[in-house]
């Protein structure tokens, strides 16, 4: 799959040529890996998105290169998904913290501006009124 490709959906034959896998392997993996769920066209043909192809390449790597069993590969992918979710939560927390820091900086800047004012100028204004 080249990075310049703007295709949204791929047929099973295209995925096979991209991954080097046979169609029956992909169909089996759909039953073995619940997270692999390609859409189906109106005519019932499987249509794979880039994310599906990435998952297929991950499964292939875990099974054939790292020698995981099907159950082991499923567990590893679930762990990776949980880590991704944890990272997303931490990033959201960091974003909230950054927003809080900005808010606190503005408050402190305002307080410093008040403290930097000439108290005599404030007394003179009070005496005028």
Phi, psi and omega in degrees: 000116180275150186291341180278353183289130181252014183291136179272323184231146180234143177282167179297324179293323177294319179295320178299317180290329179286327187254345183077016181258160177272152180303322181294331177292314179298318179296321178294317181299330177299325179280328184277331183241099184300338181282349178265101184226080178294150177288169175236140178285174179301330179275002176091004178281142179291139175233122184258139174266170178303322180297321178297318181294321176299318178295319178299318179295323177295313179301314180302315180297315181297318183283313190265329181264313183269355173063035174286155169281170177303311181297320178296319179294319177301313181297318180297317179295319177298319177298317179297319178296319178295321177296319178299317179295320178297317179297318178300317179296319180294321178295319177297318179296320179295323178295316178298317180298319179296320178296320179295320179298316178300317180297317180295320178300317179297318179296316180296318178300318177297317179295318179298319178299319178295317181290331181283347181294151178284116181297333179292325179295323179291318179297320180297321179292323178296322182288333180291322188270000000 
